[in-house]
Amino acid sequence: MSVWVPRTIIAVVVLGVGVAIYSIAVGEGGPQAVEIEGRVEVQKLIAGIRQEGERLGSPDAPVEIDVFTDVRAVPAAEFQLEVIDPVIVEYVREGRAQINLRHFSFGRTAVTEPALGAYVAGEQGHQWQFAELVLRNLSAAGPAGTDEEFLERIAAVTPGLEKDEWDAAFTEELRAQSEDPGYESPVDEDGRLAFDLKLSAEPAVMVTGPGGAETLPPTPSLAEVRAAIERVEVPAT
């Protein structure tokens, strides 16, 4: 039986306006500070909105939005900034919609560590902050990509997240994945749902409300999402 041993990092956290500096990376010229950006902006976007697991927003909101995304992917980061973040401000914060984060791979490989890291953060009610910070800092992930070390840096600066609790839960999820081939997490369930909906390998949005349900074309524009929300929030006649 294999035993997963987490890597540890030595870090210093310095908070500034919109920037959190946490770890030291070694590159040409010696150690260099690695910046995790956007902490203040993310907290401003999310703070004060009810959050539970994958859901952001009031469970009583009449419209439910499912966003299928790959938190490792640059197209997902662009889509989040240009489409999803404005939807959070305009509809979720105003109580008109609730939004669920669904993890879905845009490539041939499975969505694993970053999605699991976000899921574990969601157990503390901070999945959306964690995912937002991952997406906003993909360029800081380094040659290894969104690996455990990068995710630990994200967890360390995610507003409100208890890092030690996240570490323990994340380690347990990775151990379960590696030791039990039959283990299924909510991340796997998201993938099955995306498959059942026949979603393509692009960001996807499904909206449901009193007026019905709509699965939008791949990578919908903000205007398309707004129009769909406004159509389904009115009861069908």
Biotite code that builds the C-alpha atoms (Angstrom):
import biotite.structure as struc

atoms = struc.array([
    struc.Atom([0.000, 0.000, 0.000], chain_id="A", res_id=1, res_name="MET", atom_name="CA", element="C"),
    struc.Atom([1.423, 3.367, -0.974], chain_id="A", res_id=2, res_name="SER", atom_name="CA", element="C"),
    struc.Atom([1.510, 6.228, 1.480], chain_id="A", res_id=3, res_name="VAL", atom_name="CA", element="C"),
    struc.Atom([1.252, 9.779, 0.217], chain_id="A", res_id=4, res_name="TRP", atom_name="CA", element="C"),
    struc.Atom([3.593, 12.190, 1.977], chain_id="A", res_id=5, res_name="VAL", atom_name="CA", element="C"),
    struc.Atom([2.742, 15.874, 1.547], chain_id="A", res_id=6, res_name="PRO", atom_name="CA", element="C"),
    struc.Atom([5.453, 18.301, 0.597], chain_id="A", res_id=7, res_name="ARG", atom_name="CA", element="C"),
    struc.Atom([6.011, 21.171, 2.958], chain_id="A", res_id=8, res_name="THR", atom_name="CA", element="C"),
    struc.Atom([7.060, 24.697, 2.199], chain_id="A", res_id=9, res_name="ILE", atom_name="CA", element="C"),
    struc.Atom([8.597, 27.485, 4.209], chain_id="A", res_id=10, res_name="ILE", atom_name="CA", element="C"),
    struc.Atom([6.610, 30.607, 3.644], chain_id="A", res_id=11, res_name="ALA", atom_name="CA", element="C"),
    struc.Atom([6.154, 34.189, 4.690], chain_id="A", res_id=12, res_name="VAL", atom_name="CA", element="C"),
    struc.Atom([2.847, 35.899, 4.118], chain_id="A", res_id=13, res_name="VAL", atom_name="CA", element="C"),
    struc.Atom([2.794, 39.605, 3.347], chain_id="A", res_id=14, res_name="VAL", atom_name="CA", element="C"),
    struc.Atom([-0.607, 41.082, 2.543], chain_id="A", res_id=15, res_name="LEU", atom_name="CA", element="C"),
    struc.Atom([-0.925, 44.179, 0.358], chain_id="A", res_id=16, res_name="GLY", atom_name="CA", element="C"),
    struc.Atom([-3.633, 45.752, -1.743], chain_id="A", res_id=17, res_name="VAL", atom_name="CA", element="C"),
    struc.Atom([-4.638, 43.030, -4.131], chain_id="A", res_id=18, res_name="GLY", atom_name="CA", element="C"),
    struc.Atom([-1.455, 41.017, -3.572], chain_id="A", res_id=19, res_name="VAL", atom_name="CA", element="C"),
    struc.Atom([-0.435, 38.226, -1.213], chain_id="A", res_id=20, res_name="ALA", atom_name="CA", element="C"),
    struc.Atom([3.207, 37.141, -1.271], chain_id="A", res_id=21, res_name="ILE", atom_name="CA", element="C"),
    struc.Atom([3.689, 33.722, 0.198], chain_id="A", res_id=22, res_name="TYR", atom_name="CA", element="C"),
    struc.Atom([6.499, 31.479, -1.096], chain_id="A", res_id=23, res_name="SER", atom_name="CA", element="C"),
    struc.Atom([10.016, 31.552, -2.433], chain_id="A", res_id=24, res_name="ILE", atom_name="CA", element="C"),
    struc.Atom([10.783, 30.116, -5.860], chain_id="A", res_id=25, res_name="ALA", atom_name="CA", element="C"),
    struc.Atom([14.300, 29.410, -7.053], chain_id="A", res_id=26, res_name="VAL", atom_name="CA", element="C"),
    struc.Atom([15.113, 30.478, -10.590], chain_id="A", res_id=27, res_name="GLY", atom_name="CA", element="C"),
    struc.Atom([17.884, 32.194, -12.491], chain_id="A", res_id=28, res_name="GLU", atom_name="CA", element="C"),
    struc.Atom([19.633, 34.635, -10.230], chain_id="A", res_id=29, res_name="GLY", atom_name="CA", element="C"),
    struc.Atom([18.619, 32.834, -7.038], chain_id="A", res_id=30, res_name="GLY", atom_name="CA", element="C"),
    struc.Atom([15.495, 32.945, -4.862], chain_id="A", res_id=31, res_name="PRO", atom_name="CA", element="C"),
    struc.Atom([12.655, 35.107, -6.107], chain_id="A", res_id=32, res_name="GLN", atom_name="CA", element="C"),
    struc.Atom([9.406, 36.047, -4.409], chain_id="A", res_id=33, res_name="ALA", atom_name="CA", element="C"),
    struc.Atom([6.338, 34.378, -5.931], chain_id="A", res_id=34, res_name="VAL", atom_name="CA", element="C"),
    struc.Atom([3.226, 36.495, -5.737], chain_id="A", res_id=35, res_name="GLU", atom_name="CA", element="C"),
    struc.Atom([-0.296, 35.203, -5.309], chain_id="A", res_id=36, res_name="ILE", atom_name="CA", element="C"),
    struc.Atom([-2.390, 38.064, -6.589], chain_id="A", res_id=37, res_name="GLU", atom_name="CA", element="C"),
    struc.Atom([-5.994, 39.129, -6.265], chain_id="A", res_id=38, res_name="GLY", atom_name="CA", element="C"),
    struc.Atom([-6.743, 38.337, -2.630], chain_id="A", res_id=39, res_name="ARG", atom_name="CA", element="C"),
    struc.Atom([-8.389, 41.679, -1.912], chain_id="A", res_id=40, res_name="VAL", atom_name="CA", element="C"),
    struc.Atom([-10.339, 41.695, -5.185], chain_id="A", res_id=41, res_name="GLU", atom_name="CA", element="C"),
    struc.Atom([-11.606, 38.163, -4.630], chain_id="A", res_id=42, res_name="VAL", atom_name="CA", element="C"),
    struc.Atom([-12.721, 38.923, -1.102], chain_id="A", res_id=43, res_name="GLN", atom_name="CA", element="C"),
    struc.Atom([-14.553, 42.025, -2.328], chain_id="A", res_id=44, res_name="LYS", atom_name="CA", element="C"),
    struc.Atom([-16.288, 39.923, -4.990], chain_id="A", res_id=45, res_name="LEU", atom_name="CA", element="C"),
    struc.Atom([-17.351, 37.070, -2.676], chain_id="A", res_id=46, res_name="ILE", atom_name="CA", element="C"),
    struc.Atom([-17.551, 38.468, 0.875], chain_id="A", res_id=47, res_name="ALA", atom_name="CA", element="C"),
    struc.Atom([-21.015, 38.649, 2.362], chain_id="A", res_id=48, res_name="GLY", atom_name="CA", element="C"),
    struc.Atom([-22.568, 36.161, -0.057], chain_id="A", res_id=49, res_name="ILE", atom_name="CA", element="C"),
    struc.Atom([-23.824, 32.949, 1.510], chain_id="A", res_id=50, res_name="ARG", atom_name="CA", element="C"),
    struc.Atom([-21.701, 29.965, 0.508], chain_id="A", res_id=51, res_name="GLN", atom_name="CA", element="C"),
    struc.Atom([-22.025, 26.234, 1.109], chain_id="A", res_id=52, res_name="GLU", atom_name="CA", element="C"),
    struc.Atom([-19.967, 23.617, -0.700], chain_id="A", res_id=53, res_name="GLY", atom_name="CA", element="C"),
    struc.Atom([-20.128, 24.308, -4.410], chain_id="A", res_id=54, res_name="GLU", atom_name="CA", element="C"),
    struc.Atom([-22.994, 26.788, -4.067], chain_id="A", res_id=55, res_name="ARG", atom_name="CA", element="C"),
    struc.Atom([-22.563, 30.554, -3.882], chain_id="A", res_id=56, res_name="LEU", atom_name="CA", element="C"),
    struc.Atom([-25.690, 32.546, -3.139], chain_id="A", res_id=57, res_name="GLY", atom_name="CA", element="C"),
    struc.Atom([-28.969, 32.107, -1.335], chain_id="A", res_id=58, res_name="SER", atom_name="CA", element="C"),
    struc.Atom([-30.555, 28.643, -1.653], chain_id="A", res_id=59, res_name="PRO", atom_name="CA", element="C"),
    struc.Atom([-33.854, 30.518, -2.002], chain_id="A", res_id=60, res_name="ASP", atom_name="CA", element="C"),
    struc.Atom([-32.742, 32.407, -5.123], chain_id="A", res_id=61, res_name="ALA", atom_name="CA", element="C"),
    struc.Atom([-35.193, 31.613, -7.945], chain_id="A", res_id=62, res_name="PRO", atom_name="CA", element="C"),
    struc.Atom([-32.547, 30.925, -10.609], chain_id="A", res_id=63, res_name="VAL", atom_name="CA", element="C"),
    struc.Atom([-29.856, 28.250, -10.276], chain_id="A", res_id=64, res_name="GLU", atom_name="CA", element="C"),
    struc.Atom([-26.740, 28.465, -12.447], chain_id="A", res_id=65, res_name="ILE", atom_name="CA", element="C"),
    struc.Atom([-24.317, 25.586, -12.965], chain_id="A", res_id=66, res_name="ASP", atom_name="CA", element="C"),
    struc.Atom([-20.886, 26.577, -14.244], chain_id="A", res_id=67, res_name="VAL", atom_name="CA", element="C"),
    struc.Atom([-18.726, 23.768, -15.614], chain_id="A", res_id=68, res_name="PHE", atom_name="CA", element="C"),
    struc.Atom([-15.097, 24.809, -15.627], chain_id="A", res_id=69, res_name="THR", atom_name="CA", element="C"),
    struc.Atom([-11.526, 23.551, -15.436], chain_id="A", res_id=70, res_name="ASP", atom_name="CA", element="C"),
    struc.Atom([-9.654, 25.571, -12.821], chain_id="A", res_id=71, res_name="VAL", atom_name="CA", element="C"),
    struc.Atom([-6.317, 24.580, -14.410], chain_id="A", res_id=72, res_name="ARG", atom_name="CA", element="C"),
    struc.Atom([-7.155, 26.153, -17.779], chain_id="A", res_id=73, res_name="ALA", atom_name="CA", element="C"),
    struc.Atom([-6.376, 29.640, -19.080], chain_id="A", res_id=74, res_name="VAL", atom_name="CA", element="C"),
    struc.Atom([-9.636, 29.780, -21.095], chain_id="A", res_id=75, res_name="PRO", atom_name="CA", element="C"),
    struc.Atom([-11.490, 29.113, -17.846], chain_id="A", res_id=76, res_name="ALA", atom_name="CA", element="C"),
    struc.Atom([-9.652, 31.981, -16.150], chain_id="A", res_id=77, res_name="ALA", atom_name="CA", element="C"),
    struc.Atom([-10.639, 34.365, -18.934], chain_id="A", res_id=78, res_name="GLU", atom_name="CA", element="C"),
    struc.Atom([-14.236, 33.158, -18.863], chain_id="A", res_id=79, res_name="PHE", atom_name="CA", element="C"),
    struc.Atom([-14.394, 33.566, -15.098], chain_id="A", res_id=80, res_name="GLN", atom_name="CA", element="C"),
    struc.Atom([-13.195, 37.162, -15.233], chain_id="A", res_id=81, res_name="LEU", atom_name="CA", element="C"),
    struc.Atom([-15.259, 38.258, -18.221], chain_id="A", res_id=82, res_name="GLU", atom_name="CA", element="C"),
    struc.Atom([-18.512, 36.367, -17.636], chain_id="A", res_id=83, res_name="VAL", atom_name="CA", element="C"),
    struc.Atom([-18.889, 34.644, -14.274], chain_id="A", res_id=84, res_name="ILE", atom_name="CA", element="C"),
    struc.Atom([-17.588, 37.414, -12.019], chain_id="A", res_id=85, res_name="ASP", atom_name="CA", element="C"),
    struc.Atom([-20.056, 39.975, -13.452], chain_id="A", res_id=86, res_name="PRO", atom_name="CA", element="C"),
    struc.Atom([-22.872, 37.425, -13.014], chain_id="A", res_id=87, res_name="VAL", atom_name="CA", element="C"),
    struc.Atom([-21.892, 37.086, -9.353], chain_id="A", res_id=88, res_name="ILE", atom_name="CA", element="C"),
    struc.Atom([-22.075, 40.851, -8.897], chain_id="A", res_id=89, res_name="VAL", atom_name="CA", element="C"),
    struc.Atom([-25.282, 41.420, -10.858], chain_id="A", res_id=90, res_name="GLU", atom_name="CA", element="C"),
    struc.Atom([-27.381, 38.367, -9.989], chain_id="A", res_id=91, res_name="TYR", atom_name="CA", element="C"),
    struc.Atom([-25.914, 36.295, -7.153], chain_id="A", res_id=92, res_name="VAL", atom_name="CA", element="C"),
    struc.Atom([-25.126, 39.166, -4.817], chain_id="A", res_id=93, res_name="ARG", atom_name="CA", element="C"),
    struc.Atom([-28.545, 40.676, -5.521], chain_id="A", res_id=94, res_name="GLU", atom_name="CA", element="C"),
    struc.Atom([-30.331, 37.436, -4.590], chain_id="A", res_id=95, res_name="GLY", atom_name="CA", element="C"),
    struc.Atom([-31.683, 36.768, -8.082], chain_id="A", res_id=96, res_name="ARG", atom_name="CA", element="C"),
    struc.Atom([-29.548, 33.659, -8.637], chain_id="A", res_id=97, res_name="ALA", atom_name="CA", element="C"),
    struc.Atom([-27.433, 31.034, -6.916], chain_id="A", res_id=98, res_name="GLN", atom_name="CA", element="C"),
    struc.Atom([-24.441, 29.574, -8.719], chain_id="A", res_id=99, res_name="ILE", atom_name="CA", element="C"),
    struc.Atom([-22.769, 26.156, -8.454], chain_id="A", res_id=100, res_name="ASN", atom_name="CA", element="C"),
    struc.Atom([-19.138, 25.450, -9.318], chain_id="A", res_id=101, res_name="LEU", atom_name="CA", element="C"),
    struc.Atom([-18.822, 22.198, -11.285], chain_id="A", res_id=102, res_name="ARG", atom_name="CA", element="C"),
    struc.Atom([-15.363, 20.828, -12.063], chain_id="A", res_id=103, res_name="HIS", atom_name="CA", element="C"),
    struc.Atom([-14.969, 19.577, -15.612], chain_id="A", res_id=104, res_name="PHE", atom_name="CA", element="C"),
    struc.Atom([-11.803, 18.818, -17.550], chain_id="A", res_id=105, res_name="SER", atom_name="CA", element="C"),
    struc.Atom([-11.343, 20.612, -20.881], chain_id="A", res_id=106, res_name="PHE", atom_name="CA", element="C"),
    struc.Atom([-8.587, 18.183, -21.883], chain_id="A", res_id=107, res_name="GLY", atom_name="CA", element="C"),
    struc.Atom([-8.018, 14.438, -21.946], chain_id="A", res_id=108, res_name="ARG", atom_name="CA", element="C"),
    struc.Atom([-6.673, 14.290, -18.386], chain_id="A", res_id=109, res_name="THR", atom_name="CA", element="C"),
    struc.Atom([-8.897, 14.185, -15.337], chain_id="A", res_id=110, res_name="ALA", atom_name="CA", element="C"),
    struc.Atom([-9.491, 17.217, -13.163], chain_id="A", res_id=111, res_name="VAL", atom_name="CA", element="C"),
    struc.Atom([-7.713, 16.193, -9.983], chain_id="A", res_id=112, res_name="THR", atom_name="CA", element="C"),
    struc.Atom([-5.626, 18.177, -7.501], chain_id="A", res_id=113, res_name="GLU", atom_name="CA", element="C"),
    struc.Atom([-6.866, 21.758, -8.124], chain_id="A", res_id=114, res_name="PRO", atom_name="CA", element="C"),
    struc.Atom([-10.487, 20.628, -8.160], chain_id="A", res_id=115, res_name="ALA", atom_name="CA", element="C"),
    struc.Atom([-9.997, 18.564, -5.010], chain_id="A", res_id=116, res_name="LEU", atom_name="CA", element="C"),
    struc.Atom([-8.299, 21.540, -3.359], chain_id="A", res_id=117, res_name="GLY", atom_name="CA", element="C"),
    struc.Atom([-11.300, 23.707, -4.182], chain_id="A", res_id=118, res_name="ALA", atom_name="CA", element="C"),
    struc.Atom([-13.730, 21.023, -3.010], chain_id="A", res_id=119, res_name="TYR", atom_name="CA", element="C"),
    struc.Atom([-11.892, 20.744, 0.329], chain_id="A", res_id=120, res_name="VAL", atom_name="CA", element="C"),
    struc.Atom([-11.967, 24.531, 0.709], chain_id="A", res_id=121, res_name="ALA", atom_name="CA", element="C"),
    struc.Atom([-15.702, 24.286, 0.116], chain_id="A", res_id=122, res_name="GLY", atom_name="CA", element="C"),
    struc.Atom([-16.039, 22.110, 3.190], chain_id="A", res_id=123, res_name="GLU", atom_name="CA", element="C"),
    struc.Atom([-15.110, 25.253, 5.118], chain_id="A", res_id=124, res_name="GLN", atom_name="CA", element="C"),
    struc.Atom([-17.374, 27.449, 2.978], chain_id="A", res_id=125, res_name="GLY", atom_name="CA", element="C"),
    struc.Atom([-14.606, 28.969, 0.851], chain_id="A", res_id=126, res_name="HIS", atom_name="CA", element="C"),
    struc.Atom([-14.585, 27.006, -2.408], chain_id="A", res_id=127, res_name="GLN", atom_name="CA", element="C"),
    struc.Atom([-15.284, 30.025, -4.576], chain_id="A", res_id=128, res_name="TRP", atom_name="CA", element="C"),
    struc.Atom([-12.495, 32.149, -3.070], chain_id="A", res_id=129, res_name="GLN", atom_name="CA", element="C"),
    struc.Atom([-10.031, 29.275, -3.515], chain_id="A", res_id=130, res_name="PHE", atom_name="CA", element="C"),
    struc.Atom([-11.046, 28.627, -7.128], chain_id="A", res_id=131, res_name="ALA", atom_name="CA", element="C"),
    struc.Atom([-10.957, 32.327, -7.987], chain_id="A", res_id=132, res_name="GLU", atom_name="CA", element="C"),
    struc.Atom([-7.415, 32.625, -6.651], chain_id="A", res_id=133, res_name="LEU", atom_name="CA", element="C"),
    struc.Atom([-6.274, 29.550, -8.574], chain_id="A", res_id=134, res_name="VAL", atom_name="CA", element="C"),
    struc.Atom([-7.714, 30.942, -11.808], chain_id="A", res_id=135, res_name="LEU", atom_name="CA", element="C"),
    struc.Atom([-6.204, 34.389, -11.266], chain_id="A", res_id=136, res_name="ARG", atom_name="CA", element="C"),
    struc.Atom([-2.738, 32.973, -10.580], chain_id="A", res_id=137, res_name="ASN", atom_name="CA", element="C"),
    struc.Atom([-2.219, 30.262, -13.198], chain_id="A", res_id=138, res_name="LEU", atom_name="CA", element="C"),
    struc.Atom([0.792, 32.151, -14.543], chain_id="A", res_id=139, res_name="SER", atom_name="CA", element="C"),
    struc.Atom([2.446, 31.819, -11.108], chain_id="A", res_id=140, res_name="ALA", atom_name="CA", element="C"),
    struc.Atom([2.030, 28.041, -10.972], chain_id="A", res_id=141, res_name="ALA", atom_name="CA", element="C"),
    struc.Atom([5.506, 27.376, -12.384], chain_id="A", res_id=142, res_name="GLY", atom_name="CA", element="C"),
    struc.Atom([6.780, 24.511, -14.565], chain_id="A", res_id=143, res_name="PRO", atom_name="CA", element="C"),
    struc.Atom([4.981, 21.858, -12.505], chain_id="A", res_id=144, res_name="ALA", atom_name="CA", element="C"),
    struc.Atom([1.633, 23.547, -13.025], chain_id="A", res_id=145, res_name="GLY", atom_name="CA", element="C"),
    struc.Atom([-1.117, 23.554, -10.430], chain_id="A", res_id=146, res_name="THR", atom_name="CA", element="C"),
    struc.Atom([0.629, 21.033, -8.212], chain_id="A", res_id=147, res_name="ASP", atom_name="CA", element="C"),
    struc.Atom([0.398, 20.498, -4.459], chain_id="A", res_id=148, res_name="GLU", atom_name="CA", element="C"),
    struc.Atom([2.931, 23.208, -3.645], chain_id="A", res_id=149, res_name="GLU", atom_name="CA", element="C"),
    struc.Atom([1.052, 25.794, -5.703], chain_id="A", res_id=150, res_name="PHE", atom_name="CA", element="C"),
    struc.Atom([-2.255, 24.786, -4.113], chain_id="A", res_id=151, res_name="LEU", atom_name="CA", element="C"),
    struc.Atom([-0.761, 25.072, -0.645], chain_id="A", res_id=152, res_name="GLU", atom_name="CA", element="C"),
    struc.Atom([0.243, 28.643, -1.470], chain_id="A", res_id=153, res_name="ARG", atom_name="CA", element="C"),
    struc.Atom([-3.298, 29.364, -2.645], chain_id="A", res_id=154, res_name="ILE", atom_name="CA", element="C"),
    struc.Atom([-4.781, 27.844, 0.517], chain_id="A", res_id=155, res_name="ALA", atom_name="CA", element="C"),
    struc.Atom([-2.473, 29.931, 2.708], chain_id="A", res_id=156, res_name="ALA", atom_name="CA", element="C"),
    struc.Atom([-3.896, 33.200, 1.368], chain_id="A", res_id=157, res_name="VAL", atom_name="CA", element="C"),
    struc.Atom([-7.524, 32.226, 0.738], chain_id="A", res_id=158, res_name="THR", atom_name="CA", element="C"),
    struc.Atom([-9.583, 34.613, 2.894], chain_id="A", res_id=159, res_name="PRO", atom_name="CA", element="C"),
    struc.Atom([-11.138, 32.896, 5.896], chain_id="A", res_id=160, res_name="GLY", atom_name="CA", element="C"),
    struc.Atom([-9.669, 29.462, 5.167], chain_id="A", res_id=161, res_name="LEU", atom_name="CA", element="C"),
    struc.Atom([-8.148, 27.507, 8.063], chain_id="A", res_id=162, res_name="GLU", atom_name="CA", element="C"),
    struc.Atom([-4.944, 26.284, 6.415], chain_id="A", res_id=163, res_name="LYS", atom_name="CA", element="C"),
    struc.Atom([-4.183, 23.421, 8.830], chain_id="A", res_id=164, res_name="ASP", atom_name="CA", element="C"),
    struc.Atom([-7.693, 22.038, 8.467], chain_id="A", res_id=165, res_name="GLU", atom_name="CA", element="C"),
    struc.Atom([-7.448, 22.343, 4.678], chain_id="A", res_id=166, res_name="TRP", atom_name="CA", element="C"),
    struc.Atom([-4.064, 20.561, 4.679], chain_id="A", res_id=167, res_name="ASP", atom_name="CA", element="C"),
    struc.Atom([-5.449, 17.597, 6.606], chain_id="A", res_id=168, res_name="ALA", atom_name="CA", element="C"),
    struc.Atom([-8.571, 17.263, 4.458], chain_id="A", res_id=169, res_name="ALA", atom_name="CA", element="C"),
    struc.Atom([-6.652, 17.699, 1.190], chain_id="A", res_id=170, res_name="PHE", atom_name="CA", element="C"),
    struc.Atom([-4.121, 15.059, 2.246], chain_id="A", res_id=171, res_name="THR", atom_name="CA", element="C"),
    struc.Atom([-6.947, 12.659, 3.085], chain_id="A", res_id=172, res_name="GLU", atom_name="CA", element="C"),
    struc.Atom([-8.637, 13.222, -0.295], chain_id="A", res_id=173, res_name="GLU", atom_name="CA", element="C"),
    struc.Atom([-5.398, 12.560, -2.176], chain_id="A", res_id=174, res_name="LEU", atom_name="CA", element="C"),
    struc.Atom([-4.738, 9.446, -0.106], chain_id="A", res_id=175, res_name="ARG", atom_name="CA", element="C"),
    struc.Atom([-8.242, 8.123, -0.798], chain_id="A", res_id=176, res_name="ALA", atom_name="CA", element="C"),
    struc.Atom([-7.785, 8.749, -4.515], chain_id="A", res_id=177, res_name="GLN", atom_name="CA", element="C"),
    struc.Atom([-4.440, 6.945, -4.616], chain_id="A", res_id=178, res_name="SER", atom_name="CA", element="C"),
    struc.Atom([-5.312, 3.976, -2.397], chain_id="A", res_id=179, res_name="GLU", atom_name="CA", element="C"),
    struc.Atom([-8.867, 3.172, -3.476], chain_id="A", res_id=180, res_name="ASP", atom_name="CA", element="C"),
    struc.Atom([-9.453, 2.833, -7.243], chain_id="A", res_id=181, res_name="PRO", atom_name="CA", element="C"),
    struc.Atom([-13.188, 2.790, -6.590], chain_id="A", res_id=182, res_name="GLY", atom_name="CA", element="C"),
    struc.Atom([-13.247, 6.024, -4.596], chain_id="A", res_id=183, res_name="TYR", atom_name="CA", element="C"),
    struc.Atom([-15.457, 8.741, -6.063], chain_id="A", res_id=184, res_name="GLU", atom_name="CA", element="C"),
    struc.Atom([-15.459, 12.346, -4.917], chain_id="A", res_id=185, res_name="SER", atom_name="CA", element="C"),
    struc.Atom([-17.934, 15.118, -5.807], chain_id="A", res_id=186, res_name="PRO", atom_name="CA", element="C"),
    struc.Atom([-15.397, 16.123, -8.461], chain_id="A", res_id=187, res_name="VAL", atom_name="CA", element="C"),
    struc.Atom([-16.023, 12.791, -10.213], chain_id="A", res_id=188, res_name="ASP", atom_name="CA", element="C"),
    struc.Atom([-19.761, 13.398, -9.955], chain_id="A", res_id=189, res_name="GLU", atom_name="CA", element="C"),
    struc.Atom([-19.348, 16.745, -11.732], chain_id="A", res_id=190, res_name="ASP", atom_name="CA", element="C"),
    struc.Atom([-17.546, 14.996, -14.576], chain_id="A", res_id=191, res_name="GLY", atom_name="CA", element="C"),
    struc.Atom([-20.334, 12.454, -14.960], chain_id="A", res_id=192, res_name="ARG", atom_name="CA", element="C"),
    struc.Atom([-22.946, 15.203, -15.024], chain_id="A", res_id=193, res_name="LEU", atom_name="CA", element="C"),
    struc.Atom([-21.013, 17.052, -17.735], chain_id="A", res_id=194, res_name="ALA", atom_name="CA", element="C"),
    struc.Atom([-20.803, 13.819, -19.726], chain_id="A", res_id=195, res_name="PHE", atom_name="CA", element="C"),
    struc.Atom([-24.548, 13.199, -19.366], chain_id="A", res_id=196, res_name="ASP", atom_name="CA", element="C"),
    struc.Atom([-25.221, 16.744, -20.610], chain_id="A", res_id=197, res_name="LEU", atom_name="CA", element="C"),
    struc.Atom([-22.885, 16.095, -23.583], chain_id="A", res_id=198, res_name="LYS", atom_name="CA", element="C"),
    struc.Atom([-20.854, 19.204, -22.830], chain_id="A", res_id=199, res_name="LEU", atom_name="CA", element="C"),
    struc.Atom([-17.913, 20.040, -25.064], chain_id="A", res_id=200, res_name="SER", atom_name="CA", element="C"),
    struc.Atom([-14.404, 20.743, -23.796], chain_id="A", res_id=201, res_name="ALA", atom_name="CA", element="C"),
    struc.Atom([-15.083, 24.421, -23.103], chain_id="A", res_id=202, res_name="GLU", atom_name="CA", element="C"),
    struc.Atom([-16.560, 26.457, -20.245], chain_id="A", res_id=203, res_name="PRO", atom_name="CA", element="C"),
    struc.Atom([-20.268, 25.696, -20.015], chain_id="A", res_id=204, res_name="ALA", atom_name="CA", element="C"),
    struc.Atom([-23.295, 27.187, -18.275], chain_id="A", res_id=205, res_name="VAL", atom_name="CA", element="C"),
    struc.Atom([-26.713, 25.760, -17.483], chain_id="A", res_id=206, res_name="MET", atom_name="CA", element="C"),
    struc.Atom([-29.458, 27.934, -15.994], chain_id="A", res_id=207, res_name="VAL", atom_name="CA", element="C"),
    struc.Atom([-32.640, 26.710, -14.329], chain_id="A", res_id=208, res_name="THR", atom_name="CA", element="C"),
    struc.Atom([-35.555, 28.708, -12.993], chain_id="A", res_id=209, res_name="GLY", atom_name="CA", element="C"),
    struc.Atom([-39.354, 28.973, -12.794], chain_id="A", res_id=210, res_name="PRO", atom_name="CA", element="C"),
    struc.Atom([-39.432, 29.442, -16.568], chain_id="A", res_id=211, res_name="GLY", atom_name="CA", element="C"),
    struc.Atom([-37.514, 26.282, -17.426], chain_id="A", res_id=212, res_name="GLY", atom_name="CA", element="C"),
    struc.Atom([-33.927, 25.174, -17.978], chain_id="A", res_id=213, res_name="ALA", atom_name="CA", element="C"),
    struc.Atom([-31.389, 26.088, -20.651], chain_id="A", res_id=214, res_name="GLU", atom_name="CA", element="C"),
    struc.Atom([-27.945, 24.730, -21.451], chain_id="A", res_id=215, res_name="THR", atom_name="CA", element="C"),
    struc.Atom([-26.119, 27.523, -23.234], chain_id="A", res_id=216, res_name="LEU", atom_name="CA", element="C"),
    struc.Atom([-23.736, 27.190, -26.188], chain_id="A", res_id=217, res_name="PRO", atom_name="CA", element="C"),
    struc.Atom([-20.052, 26.533, -25.282], chain_id="A", res_id=218, res_name="PRO", atom_name="CA", element="C"),
    struc.Atom([-18.266, 29.538, -23.729], chain_id="A", res_id=219, res_name="THR", atom_name="CA", element="C"),
    struc.Atom([-21.336, 31.781, -23.719], chain_id="A", res_id=220, res_name="PRO", atom_name="CA", element="C"),
    struc.Atom([-20.926, 35.533, -23.625], chain_id="A", res_id=221, res_name="SER", atom_name="CA", element="C"),
    struc.Atom([-22.025, 37.635, -20.670], chain_id="A", res_id=222, res_name="LEU", atom_name="CA", element="C"),
    struc.Atom([-24.922, 38.912, -22.769], chain_id="A", res_id=223, res_name="ALA", atom_name="CA", element="C"),
    struc.Atom([-26.042, 35.334, -23.506], chain_id="A", res_id=224, res_name="GLU", atom_name="CA", element="C"),
    struc.Atom([-25.915, 34.364, -19.827], chain_id="A", res_id=225, res_name="VAL", atom_name="CA", element="C"),
    struc.Atom([-27.817, 37.496, -18.793], chain_id="A", res_id=226, res_name="ARG", atom_name="CA", element="C"),
    struc.Atom([-30.528, 36.823, -21.374], chain_id="A", res_id=227, res_name="ALA", atom_name="CA", element="C"),
    struc.Atom([-30.888, 33.189, -20.277], chain_id="A", res_id=228, res_name="ALA", atom_name="CA", element="C"),
    struc.Atom([-31.203, 34.166, -16.617], chain_id="A", res_id=229, res_name="ILE", atom_name="CA", element="C"),
    struc.Atom([-33.887, 36.701, -17.402], chain_id="A", res_id=230, res_name="GLU", atom_name="CA", element="C"),
    struc.Atom([-35.815, 34.204, -19.537], chain_id="A", res_id=231, res_name="ARG", atom_name="CA", element="C"),
    struc.Atom([-35.904, 31.429, -16.926], chain_id="A", res_id=232, res_name="VAL", atom_name="CA", element="C"),
    struc.Atom([-36.590, 33.626, -13.898], chain_id="A", res_id=233, res_name="GLU", atom_name="CA", element="C"),
    struc.Atom([-40.063, 34.370, -15.238], chain_id="A", res_id=234, res_name="VAL", atom_name="CA", element="C"),
    struc.Atom([-42.557, 31.508, -14.770], chain_id="A", res_id=235, res_name="PRO", atom_name="CA", element="C"),
    struc.Atom([-43.645, 29.891, -18.002], chain_id="A", res_id=236, res_name="ALA", atom_name="CA", element="C"),
    struc.Atom([-47.140, 30.762, -19.087], chain_id="A", res_id=237, res_name="THR", atom_name="CA", element="C"),
])
